[in-house]
Amino acid sequence: MINRDQIIQWANEALEGTDRFIVDVLVKNHDTILVFLDADSSVNIDDCVAVSRSIEGQLDREEHDFELRVSSAGADQPFHLPRQYNKNIGRSLEVYLNDTSIVTGKLTEISSSGITLETFKEKKQSKIKKEVAGQTIVIPFTDIKESKVIISFQ
């Protein structure tokens, strides 16, 4: 049986000395290993290949028949770690709170205990809708269920 904690250890060894980090490791059906990476800067294919080779070098295919996929945590994926907020300062987020409410706004600041958002409100000028800055709110990490970047093509 493939040990998730061992996979995490091997991946961390491969990432040592870089700004890359593990977001999540999943072992499905005892033979499919999914490793998701992120970084303070960016994750490229070479980073994924290096981690994949490091993990694969530790596993014996004679003992375990496995599938290994190492990839970056996608832009459409929710944040799992407070560290993931750092590179997204200035971007718009959709924050789902534990009380089931949703807050959207521009991430302006991160602290050890939470995030600061500048919320949006819609303003109509004639027939044109325009988003303008609303209030600034501080949200503790303990109140956040999930956060995602709002992907915009404007």
N, C-alpha and C positions, 0 to 999 in steps of 0.2 A: 504494500500500500504506500502511496506517495504521501509524504508528510509536508503539509502546508508550511509549518514553521521552518523546516529545513530549506524549502524553496526560498522563503523570505531571507533566510541567512545567506544563502548562496547569491541571491540577487543583490543584497546589500553589500556583500564583498565585491561584486563586480562594479557597483556604483560608487564605491569608496573613493573619496578625493574629487568627486564631481558635484555639480549642483543638482543632479538628478536624484529622484527618490521614488519609492514604491507607494502607489496609491492604494492598490488592492491586489491580492493574489487569491484566485479561486481554483479549487481542484474539483472538477465535476466528473461524476461517474467513475471515480477512482483512477482515471487515466487521461483526462483532459486538463491541462494546466494553463490557466490564463493569468498573465502578469501584466498589470497596468502601471505605466510609469508617468511621471510628470517631472518638471524641472522649474527652477527659478527663472531660467531663460527659456529654452525650448528643448524638445526631444526630437531627434531625427532618427532615421532608419539605422544608422550606424550604432547609435546607443542601444536600440532594441536588439540588433544582431549581437552586440557584445554581451548583453545580459543573457540572451538566448544560448549562446555558445557556452557561457560560464555554467549555466544550469545544466545544459545537456551533457557537458563534460563530467558532471558529478553523478549522473544517472546511468544505470546499466540497462541497455535495451534488451539484453538477454533475460534480465530479471523482471523488468516492467516494460510493457508495450504502452507508450504514451504519445500524446499529441501536445506540443508546447507552442503557445502563442504569446509573444511578447509585443505589446503595442503601447502607444501613448494613450493617456486618458483623453478621450475625444472632447472637442469643444462643446459638444452637445450633452456631455455627461455631467452629472452634479458633482460638486466639490465634496470630497470625503475628509479632507484634512484642512485645518486652518492655514497651513503653509500655502495652499493653492490659491488663496486670495491675493497674495503678494503681487504676482505678476499681472493681476487684473485690476489694479488701481486705475481709475479713470474710465473703466468700462461699465456698461449697464448690466445690472444683475436682476434676476427674479428670485426673491428669497421667500421660501415657504416656511412659515413659522409653525411651531408646535401647536398653537391654538387654531390651526387650519387657515389663518389669514395669509395673504400674499402681499409682499411689498416689492415694488420695483423702483429702481433708482440707480444713480451713478455711485460706484464705490469710491469714496474719497479718502478713507483712512482705515487702518487695521491696528488693533492693539492686541495685547495678550489675552484680553477677555472678550473681544467682539469686533464688530465692524461698524463703520459710519457710512450711511447712505444719504445722498441728496436725492430726495424723492422727486417725481415728476407730477405735474398736473397739466391737463389739457386746457388750452386757451383757444377760443375761436376768434378769428379775425375775418370778418365777412364769411366766406364759405370755406376758408382754409383752417384746418386744425393744426395747432402747433403745440409742441410740448415745451413747457417752461419749468424752470427750477421751482420746486416746492419747498418743503421744510427739510431740515437736516435731522436725521434720527440715528441713534446709537442702538445697535441690536447685539445683545450678548450671544456668544456662541451657544450657550445653553438653551436659548430660545429658538435656535435655527434647526429646522428639520432637514432642509435641503436648499442649496443655492445653485443657480445655473447662470451662465453668461447669456445675455440676450444677443443672439447673432443678428447683425444688421448688415445689409448690403447697400447702404446709402453712402 
